[in-house]
Amino acid sequence: MASELAVTLTSRRDRSKPKNWQMATVTEVIVETPETSTLRLALVESDGFLPGQYYNIRIPVEGRPRPIQRAYSVGSSPIPDASVIDVGVRETPGGLVSPVLVRQVAPGDLLEVRGPYGNFTWTERDGGPVFLIGAGSGVVPLMSMIRYQAHKGSAQPMHLLFSSKSQEFAIYAQELAALEAKYQWLTVSHTFTRDPHDERARFHRRIDKEMIAEVHSELQARVAFICGPPEVVESAEEILCDLGMPPEQVKTEKYD
Ligand SMILES: Cc1cc2nc3c(=O)[nH]c(=O)nc-3n(C[C@H](O)[C@H](O)[C@H](O)COP(=O)(O)OP(=O)(O)OC[C@H]3O[C@@H](n4cnc5c(N)ncnc54)[C@H](O)[C@@H]3O)c2cc1C
C-alpha cells in the first residue's frame, strides 16, 4: 500500500511538471457500446495518475500539417498498475480523431500520448459521500474513481447518476451492476433518455432538478463530480449549488 500511495502522491505533486509525448502500445481494444471503445494502453513512462485525470492523444490526419490532439479521460484505476491505462473513447460522428480511435485502432498499434493532466480528481482523502454525475462518455473518469475505491478498500458512499440513451449505450453497464452488487458503498442510478420502458433504469428522462434533488436527499453528498457535455455539466452544477452544496465542493469536467 505504501508504494501505491507514493505513486498517487507523485502525480499530485508533479502536476505542473512538463510532460513528454511517448509512444504507448495498444494492448487491447474492448468494445463497450456500439459507439464507444476502451483502448488499453501500455505506457513507456509513468509517474502515476489520480482517478479522474486525462491523457492527450495525437494522431496524424490526412491533409493536416501537424498531428491532431484530443483529451481522453482514464477510466481505469491507478492501482495496482498506473503504467497501463484504459481510455474510453466515444465516436463523435464527423470528428477528426475519435472515429479513428474507435473504428481503426487495433492491438499492437502505437499511439502518441502525453499526460496525465487535470484537477478533476478524487481519492479517499477528499472524503464523501460522493455524488458522481455522468452523461455518455462523461462516465469514464467517474469509473476510474469507483474502480480506485474498489481496489483501495475504502468505503466512502458513492452514488453514480448516469445518463445514457439506453442500456445498449450505457458504458460499463455490466461492470457497474457487478460492482454495485459487491460493494455496499456504491449505488448506481441509470437514466435512459431514449428508452422510456427499460426497468433497469431508475429514471427515463434527461438529468433534471427533481432527479438530482431526489438522489441528493438520499445521499447527503459532501462532494460532487460532474462530467459530460458542457450544457449537462453546467446545469447539474447550478442545480447542486441551488440545493445548498458549496460551489468549491462541486467539481466539473466539460467535454467540449
Ligand atoms: C478534459 C477532457 C476529457 C475528455 N475525455 C473524453 C473521454 O474520456 N472520452 C471521450 O469520448 N471524449 C472525451 N473528451 C472529448 C474529446 O477530447 C474530443 O473532443 C471528442 O472525442 C471529439 O473529438 P474528434 O476529433 O472526434 O471530433 P472533432 O474533430 O473535434 O469534431 C467535433 C464535432 O464538430 C464537428 N466539426 C468539426 N469540424 C467542423 C467544422 N469545420 N464545421 C462544422 N462542424 C465541425 C464534427 O463533425 C464533430 O461532430 C474529453 C474532452 C476533454 C476536454
Ligand as a Chemical Component Dictionary entry (heavy atoms), coordinates in Angstrom:
data_LIG
# 
_chem_comp.id                   LIG 
_chem_comp.type                 NON-POLYMER 
_chem_comp.pdbx_formal_charge   0 
_chem_comp.three_letter_code    LIG 
# 
loop_
_chem_comp_atom.comp_id 
_chem_comp_atom.atom_id 
_chem_comp_atom.alt_atom_id 
_chem_comp_atom.type_symbol 
_chem_comp_atom.charge 
_chem_comp_atom.model_Cartn_x 
_chem_comp_atom.model_Cartn_y 
_chem_comp_atom.model_Cartn_z 
_chem_comp_atom.pdbx_ordinal 
LIG C1  C1  C 0 -10.636 17.081 -20.365 1  
LIG C2  C2  C 0 -11.366 16.320 -21.439 2  
LIG C3  C3  C 0 -11.509 14.938 -21.328 3  
LIG C4  C4  C 0 -12.185 14.227 -22.305 4  
LIG N1  N1  N 0 -12.357 12.882 -22.146 5  
LIG C5  C5  C 0 -13.051 12.183 -23.064 6  
LIG C6  C6  C 0 -13.287 10.785 -22.891 7  
LIG O1  O1  O 0 -12.879 10.180 -21.898 8  
LIG N2  N2  N 0 -13.983 10.137 -23.849 9  
LIG C7  C7  C 0 -14.459 10.770 -24.968 10 
LIG O2  O2  O 0 -15.081 10.117 -25.811 11 
LIG N3  N3  N 0 -14.272 12.101 -25.145 12 
LIG C8  C8  C 0 -13.565 12.808 -24.245 13 
LIG N4  N4  N 0 -13.348 14.147 -24.437 14 
LIG C9  C9  C 0 -13.742 14.760 -25.720 15 
LIG C10 C10 C 0 -12.618 14.533 -26.758 16 
LIG O3  O3  O 0 -11.448 15.236 -26.338 17 
LIG C11 C11 C 0 -12.960 15.050 -28.160 18 
LIG O4  O4  O 0 -13.422 16.370 -28.052 19 
LIG C12 C12 C 0 -14.002 14.189 -28.869 20 
LIG O5  O5  O 0 -13.549 12.840 -28.962 21 
LIG C13 C13 C 0 -14.265 14.717 -30.287 22 
LIG O6  O6  O 0 -13.059 14.768 -30.992 23 
LIG P1  P1  P 0 -12.992 14.488 -32.566 24 
LIG O7  O7  O 0 -11.644 14.846 -33.039 25 
LIG O8  O8  O 0 -13.502 13.123 -32.880 26 
LIG O9  O9  O 0 -14.073 15.491 -33.123 27 
LIG P2  P2  P 0 -13.795 16.974 -33.704 28 
LIG O10 O10 O 0 -12.954 16.914 -34.927 29 
LIG O11 O11 O 0 -13.325 17.835 -32.607 30 
LIG O12 O12 O 0 -15.257 17.372 -34.124 31 
LIG C14 C14 C 0 -16.294 17.508 -33.161 32 
LIG C15 C15 C 0 -17.605 17.788 -33.864 33 
LIG O13 O13 O 0 -17.513 19.011 -34.554 34 
LIG C16 C16 C 0 -17.820 18.814 -35.921 35 
LIG N5  N5  N 0 -16.902 19.648 -36.717 36 
LIG C17 C17 C 0 -15.555 19.557 -36.780 37 
LIG N6  N6  N 0 -15.052 20.486 -37.589 38 
LIG C18 C18 C 0 -16.109 21.184 -38.042 39 
LIG C19 C19 C 0 -16.267 22.289 -38.922 40 
LIG N7  N7  N 0 -15.205 22.871 -39.517 41 
LIG N8  N8  N 0 -17.503 22.767 -39.145 42 
LIG C20 C20 C 0 -18.585 22.180 -38.564 43 
LIG N9  N9  N 0 -18.501 21.141 -37.742 44 
LIG C21 C21 C 0 -17.295 20.656 -37.480 45 
LIG C22 C22 C 0 -17.600 17.342 -36.219 46 
LIG O14 O14 O 0 -18.431 16.879 -37.258 47 
LIG C23 C23 C 0 -17.962 16.721 -34.912 48 
LIG O15 O15 O 0 -19.350 16.480 -34.843 49 
LIG C24 C24 C 0 -12.702 14.899 -23.446 50 
LIG C25 C25 C 0 -12.550 16.284 -23.557 51 
LIG C26 C26 C 0 -11.905 16.984 -22.577 52 
LIG C27 C27 C 0 -11.761 18.482 -22.718 53 
# 
loop_
_chem_comp_bond.comp_id 
_chem_comp_bond.atom_id_1 
_chem_comp_bond.atom_id_2 
_chem_comp_bond.value_order 
_chem_comp_bond.pdbx_ordinal 
LIG C1  C2  SING 1  
LIG C2  C3  SING 2  
LIG C2  C26 DOUB 3  
LIG C3  C4  DOUB 4  
LIG C4  N1  SING 5  
LIG C4  C24 SING 6  
LIG N1  C5  DOUB 7  
LIG C5  C6  SING 8  
LIG C5  C8  SING 9  
LIG C6  O1  DOUB 10 
LIG C6  N2  SING 11 
LIG N2  C7  SING 12 
LIG C7  O2  DOUB 13 
LIG C7  N3  SING 14 
LIG N3  C8  DOUB 15 
LIG C8  N4  SING 16 
LIG N4  C9  SING 17 
LIG N4  C24 SING 18 
LIG C9  C10 SING 19 
LIG C10 O3  SING 20 
LIG C10 C11 SING 21 
LIG C11 O4  SING 22 
LIG C11 C12 SING 23 
LIG C12 O5  SING 24 
LIG C12 C13 SING 25 
LIG C13 O6  SING 26 
LIG O6  P1  SING 27 
LIG P1  O7  DOUB 28 
LIG P1  O8  SING 29 
LIG P1  O9  SING 30 
LIG O9  P2  SING 31 
LIG P2  O10 DOUB 32 
LIG P2  O11 SING 33 
LIG P2  O12 SING 34 
LIG O12 C14 SING 35 
LIG C14 C15 SING 36 
LIG C15 O13 SING 37 
LIG C15 C23 SING 38 
LIG O13 C16 SING 39 
LIG C16 N5  SING 40 
LIG C16 C22 SING 41 
LIG N5  C17 SING 42 
LIG N5  C21 SING 43 
LIG C17 N6  DOUB 44 
LIG N6  C18 SING 45 
LIG C18 C19 SING 46 
LIG C18 C21 DOUB 47 
LIG C19 N7  SING 48 
LIG C19 N8  DOUB 49 
LIG N8  C20 SING 50 
LIG C20 N9  DOUB 51 
LIG N9  C21 SING 52 
LIG C22 O14 SING 53 
LIG C22 C23 SING 54 
LIG C23 O15 SING 55 
LIG C24 C25 DOUB 56 
LIG C25 C26 SING 57 
LIG C26 C27 SING 58 
# 
